[in-house]
Amino acid sequence: MGKVRLSYIKATARELVNMHSDRFSINFDENKAPVMELTDINSKHVRNRVTGYVTRLMRRAREEIERDRVQVEAEEKAAYESQIDEE
């Protein structure tokens, strides 16, 4: 089972990713600095939880892009092979 995250942590993380996705990566340690700059969260614990969820969202986005790329390549390969079979 996954971890339970409070709604304000998820909402803050989603807002950060939607507005500043170019500043984040899939690395937790690299994401700490932008979260600290972009928010005014004083609690280290809460800030790290937001950073963790930002990292998770970025990893999901990258996996989705990769999955789409593989699917497109498979479709192109299938179209190419069917074109060769027709000739």
FENRAFEN-V47784 format. One record per backbone hydrogen bond with DSSP energy under -1.0 kcal/mol. NH is the residue of the N-H (numbers start at 1). CO is the residue of the C=O. If there is no record, write none. Layout:
nh=NH co=CO
nh=NH co=CO
This chain:
nh=10 co=6
nh=11 co=7
nh=12 co=8
nh=13 co=9
nh=14 co=10
nh=15 co=11
nh=16 co=12
nh=17 co=13
nh=18 co=14
nh=19 co=15
nh=20 co=16
nh=23 co=20
nh=24 co=21
nh=31 co=27
nh=35 co=31
nh=36 co=32
nh=37 co=33
nh=38 co=34
nh=39 co=35
nh=47 co=43
nh=48 co=44
nh=49 co=45
nh=50 co=46
nh=51 co=47
nh=52 co=48
nh=53 co=49
nh=54 co=50
nh=55 co=51
nh=56 co=52
nh=57 co=53
nh=58 co=54
nh=59 co=55
nh=60 co=56
nh=61 co=57
nh=62 co=58
nh=63 co=59
nh=64 co=60
nh=65 co=61
nh=66 co=62
nh=67 co=63
nh=68 co=64
nh=69 co=65
nh=70 co=66
nh=71 co=67
nh=72 co=68
nh=73 co=69
nh=74 co=70
nh=75 co=71
nh=76 co=72
nh=77 co=73
nh=78 co=74
nh=79 co=75
nh=80 co=76
nh=81 co=77
nh=82 co=78
nh=83 co=79
nh=84 co=80
nh=85 co=81
nh=86 co=82
